Amino acid sequence: MKRIFIFGDSILRGVYFSSETGRHKLFADRFSLLREDAEVVNCSIMGATITTGERLVKQRLEPACVPATELQEGTDKAESADKQPDGGDVVIFEYGGNDADYRWKDISENPSGAFLPNTPQDRYAARYGECVDYAKRTGARVFLCSLVPLDETRYMDWISRGLSRSNILKWLGDPSRLFRRQEDYSRTAERVAARCGCPVIDLRTPFLSRIPELLSDDGIHPTPDGHRLIDRLITEAVG
């Protein structure tokens, strides 16, 4: 049976925020469509960055488990996706949301300070490329996901809970910067995919026109309907 390895953060883990309970919960039917004809190994972890992914992919993708296929010397990594292996395992990556985020408590306490994202963008791109290359060398078909967009208004409310909203806003300048920064990381992921010759599963575009409906009240995690949409998009892409 085909195996599908999922490496991502809370989005592909299936986390959503329940307004009724005031807590994050797991979407019970995560990847139910994929499970119909494949073994799904979901290695996604809430709060994961690409640094987490780099560690996990080397732990979970043992070259001895699948046919080893070395990239041919001189081959352009940006060749079309149909150059990928036809069989064997599938690997899906979705990282960037936590990499693009900041330590809001530190910013709240020192709004005049200089702060970097959890993973600076150049490091994010380099490590993402290394993860993809490693997965491809195992002979797997590799896909990268664009990032589900966030709702900057609701996310601003979320990150400032128990902190100084005015200080965070002083440092941030404009809540729309939250959206733009995360979008930058999504585009970086797409560039990594192009450079490595991997197809992109576009999770972002279908959400953009339906953000109020498909995102939870924390402004960043999909609702159950949003997770159903993600599952359908991934299932259609993987085939």
C-alpha positions as CSV (number, residue, x, y, z in Angstrom):
1,M,0.0,0.0,0.0
2,K,1.2,3.5,-0.9
3,R,2.4,5.6,2.1
4,I,1.8,9.3,2.3
5,F,4.0,11.2,4.7
6,I,2.7,14.6,5.9
7,F,5.2,17.0,7.4
8,G,3.7,20.3,8.6
9,D,2.4,22.3,11.5
10,S,-1.0,22.6,13.2
11,I,-2.7,23.3,9.9
12,L,-2.1,19.8,8.5
13,R,-2.3,18.3,12.0
14,G,-6.0,19.4,11.8
15,V,-6.1,21.9,14.6
16,Y,-9.0,24.4,14.8
17,F,-10.2,26.8,17.5
18,S,-13.6,26.0,19.1
19,S,-15.4,29.1,20.2
20,E,-17.8,27.0,22.2
21,T,-15.1,25.5,24.4
22,G,-12.5,28.3,24.1
23,R,-9.9,25.6,23.3
24,H,-8.1,24.3,20.3
25,K,-9.3,20.9,19.1
26,L,-8.4,18.3,16.4
27,F,-10.5,17.8,13.3
28,A,-11.5,14.1,13.6
29,D,-11.6,13.3,9.9
30,R,-8.1,14.6,9.1
31,F,-7.1,13.1,5.7
32,S,-10.0,10.7,5.6
33,L,-10.1,10.9,1.8
34,L,-6.4,10.0,1.6
35,R,-6.8,7.1,3.9
36,E,-9.1,5.3,1.6
37,D,-6.3,3.9,-0.6
38,A,-3.1,4.7,1.3
39,E,-1.4,4.6,4.6
40,V,-1.2,8.2,5.9
41,V,1.7,9.0,8.3
42,N,1.0,12.4,9.7
43,C,4.1,13.8,11.2
44,S,2.7,17.3,11.6
45,I,3.1,19.0,15.0
46,M,1.5,22.1,16.4
47,G,4.0,25.0,16.5
48,A,6.4,23.3,14.1
49,T,8.9,25.3,12.1
50,I,11.1,24.2,9.2
51,T,13.8,23.4,11.8
52,T,11.4,20.9,13.3
53,G,10.7,19.6,9.9
54,E,14.3,19.1,9.1
55,R,14.7,16.9,12.2
56,L,11.5,14.9,11.6
57,V,12.1,14.2,7.9
58,K,15.4,12.6,8.7
59,Q,13.9,10.6,11.5
60,R,10.9,9.3,9.6
61,L,12.1,9.0,6.0
62,E,14.7,6.2,6.3
63,P,16.4,5.7,2.9
64,A,16.3,1.9,3.5
65,C,12.5,2.0,3.7
66,V,12.0,3.1,0.1
67,P,14.1,2.7,-3.1
68,A,17.0,5.1,-3.0
69,T,17.1,7.4,-6.1
70,E,19.9,9.8,-6.4
71,L,19.4,13.0,-8.4
72,Q,21.3,12.8,-11.7
73,E,24.3,15.0,-11.9
74,G,23.6,18.0,-14.1
75,T,19.9,17.7,-13.9
76,D,18.0,21.0,-13.4
77,K,16.0,20.7,-10.2
78,A,13.5,23.1,-11.7
79,E,12.4,20.6,-14.3
80,S,8.7,19.9,-14.4
81,A,7.0,17.8,-11.8
82,D,6.5,14.9,-14.2
83,K,10.2,14.1,-13.8
84,Q,9.5,12.9,-10.3
85,P,9.3,9.2,-9.5
86,D,6.0,7.6,-10.6
87,G,5.6,5.2,-7.7
88,G,6.6,4.6,-4.1
89,D,5.9,7.0,-1.3
90,V,4.5,10.5,-1.3
91,V,5.8,13.3,0.9
92,I,3.8,16.5,1.5
93,F,5.4,19.5,3.2
94,E,3.6,22.5,4.8
95,Y,5.8,24.8,6.8
96,G,6.1,28.6,7.2
97,G,3.3,29.9,9.3
98,N,5.3,29.5,12.6
99,D,8.5,30.5,10.9
100,A,7.0,33.8,9.9
101,D,5.7,34.5,13.4
102,Y,7.3,36.5,16.2
103,R,7.7,36.2,20.0
104,W,4.9,38.6,20.8
105,K,5.5,38.7,24.5
106,D,9.0,40.0,23.9
107,I,7.6,42.6,21.5
108,S,4.9,43.6,24.0
109,E,7.5,44.2,26.7
110,N,9.9,46.1,24.4
111,P,8.1,47.7,21.4
112,S,11.2,49.7,20.5
113,G,13.4,46.6,20.1
114,A,14.6,44.9,16.9
115,F,13.0,41.5,16.4
116,L,13.4,38.8,13.8
117,P,10.8,36.2,12.8
118,N,11.2,32.7,14.4
119,T,13.1,31.6,11.3
120,P,14.6,34.4,9.1
121,Q,13.4,34.1,5.5
122,D,16.8,33.2,4.0
123,R,17.3,30.4,6.6
124,Y,13.8,29.2,6.0
125,A,14.3,28.9,2.3
126,A,17.7,27.1,2.7
127,R,16.4,24.6,5.2
128,Y,13.2,23.9,3.2
129,G,15.3,23.2,0.2
130,E,17.4,20.7,2.1
131,C,14.3,18.9,3.4
132,V,12.9,18.6,-0.1
133,D,16.2,17.3,-1.5
134,Y,16.4,14.7,1.3
135,A,12.9,13.5,0.6
136,K,13.5,13.3,-3.1
137,R,16.6,11.2,-2.6
138,T,14.5,8.6,-1.0
139,G,12.6,8.2,-4.2
140,A,9.4,9.8,-3.0
141,R,7.1,12.1,-4.9
142,V,7.3,15.4,-3.1
143,F,4.7,18.2,-2.9
144,L,4.9,21.6,-1.2
145,C,1.8,23.4,0.1
146,S,1.3,27.2,-0.1
147,L,0.2,28.7,3.2
148,V,-3.4,29.1,4.3
149,P,-3.9,32.8,4.7
150,L,-4.5,34.4,8.1
151,D,-7.1,37.0,9.1
152,E,-5.0,39.9,10.4
153,T,-7.8,41.5,12.5
154,R,-8.7,38.3,14.4
155,Y,-5.1,37.2,14.7
156,M,-4.1,40.6,16.1
157,D,-6.8,40.1,18.8
158,W,-5.4,36.6,19.4
159,I,-1.7,37.4,19.8
160,S,-2.4,40.4,22.1
161,R,-4.4,38.4,24.7
162,G,-2.9,39.2,28.1
163,L,-0.3,41.5,26.5
164,S,-0.1,45.1,25.6
165,R,-2.0,45.5,22.4
166,S,-0.9,49.1,22.0
167,N,2.8,48.1,22.3
168,I,2.5,45.3,19.8
169,L,0.7,47.7,17.4
170,K,3.4,50.3,18.0
171,W,6.1,47.9,16.9
172,L,4.0,46.3,14.1
173,G,2.7,49.6,12.6
174,D,-0.3,48.1,10.9
175,P,-2.1,44.7,11.5
176,S,-2.0,44.1,7.7
177,R,1.7,43.5,8.1
178,L,0.8,40.2,9.7
179,F,-0.9,39.1,6.5
180,R,1.8,40.4,4.3
181,R,4.6,38.8,6.2
182,Q,3.0,35.4,6.2
183,E,2.2,35.8,2.5
184,D,6.0,36.4,1.9
185,Y,6.8,33.1,3.4
186,S,4.1,31.4,1.3
187,R,5.7,32.8,-1.8
188,T,9.1,31.7,-0.6
189,A,7.8,28.2,-0.2
190,E,6.6,28.3,-3.8
191,R,10.0,29.5,-5.0
192,V,11.6,26.5,-3.1
193,A,9.2,24.2,-4.9
194,A,10.1,25.6,-8.3
195,R,13.8,25.4,-7.6
196,C,13.5,21.8,-6.5
197,G,11.1,20.7,-9.3
198,C,8.1,19.9,-7.0
199,P,4.4,20.7,-7.6
200,V,2.7,23.2,-5.3
201,I,-0.6,22.3,-3.7
202,D,-2.3,25.6,-3.6
203,L,-4.1,25.9,-0.3
204,R,-4.0,29.7,-0.2
205,T,-6.1,30.8,-3.2
206,P,-9.3,28.9,-2.3
207,F,-9.2,30.5,1.2
208,L,-8.7,34.1,0.2
209,S,-12.3,34.8,-0.9
210,R,-13.7,32.9,2.1
211,I,-11.5,33.8,5.0
212,P,-14.4,34.8,7.5
213,E,-16.1,31.4,6.8
214,L,-13.0,29.1,6.7
215,L,-10.8,30.5,9.5
216,S,-11.5,30.0,13.2
217,D,-11.9,32.9,15.6
218,D,-8.1,32.9,16.4
219,G,-7.6,34.1,12.9
220,I,-5.1,31.5,11.8
221,H,-6.5,27.9,12.1
222,P,-9.1,26.6,9.6
223,T,-12.6,25.8,10.7
224,P,-13.8,22.2,10.3
225,D,-15.1,23.3,6.9
226,G,-11.7,24.7,6.1
227,H,-10.0,21.5,7.0
228,R,-12.4,19.6,4.7
229,L,-11.4,21.9,1.9
230,I,-7.7,21.3,2.6
231,D,-8.3,17.5,2.6
232,R,-10.0,17.7,-0.8
233,L,-7.3,19.9,-2.3
234,I,-4.6,17.6,-1.2
235,T,-6.4,14.5,-2.3
236,E,-7.0,16.0,-5.8
237,A,-3.3,17.0,-6.1
238,V,-1.8,13.7,-5.0
239,G,-4.2,11.7,-7.2
